[in-house]
Amino acid sequence: MVAAEPIVYIVDEMVVTPGRARAFLAAYLERYAPGAIARGLTLDRVLVSPPVWLEDQSNTVSVSWTLRGARAWWHQSLLARHDADVLRWWEDADELLTTRRRTVSCSPADVEVVADV
């Protein structure tokens, strides 16, 4: 039996300007998510912190994606870097964000396999 490719997690953590989190999340899911799915990512979860839409403070929106294996991660990453729609999305999104950060990770048991590319 062949072992399944390890799961790679991509997490976008975005701090949205006060009062704009709900609109930002709708735009992210409408404009960014379809392309990410087409590149092979699977939407894992969407979290809003704190769990209330703030008008006078910032919400943090965290979106977690998964895919199988390092090869799939590199493939989708290269596709995204050369996609004008992705670049345009992040340029537009940055107007609504105070900060954003993306992390890529896997379980400790999978690090050796994922790093062997």
C-alpha positions, 0 to 999 in steps of 0.5 A: 500500500502506498502512503498518502502524500502528507497534508500541507497547510497554507494559512492566510492571516489578515488583519482587516481595517476597522469595519471592513472585515465582513466585506473583505471576507466576502471579496476574498471568498468571491475573488480569491478562493475560486482561483485557489481551488482551481490551483488545487487547494482545498478550503479547510476553514475560515475563522474570524477573531474576535467572533463578532463583526467589529465596526471601530476595531480590526477583525482578524480573518484567518483562512486555512487551505490544505493540499497533498504533498510538497509537489502540489504546494510548489505547483500551486505556488508557481501558478499563483505567482504568474497569475495576473488575477492573483496579483491584482487581488492582493493589490486590491486587498491590501487597501483593506488590510493593515497586515497580512501573513501567510504560513505554510506548515505540516505535521512534525511527522511529515517534515522529512517527506515534505522537505525531500523535493 
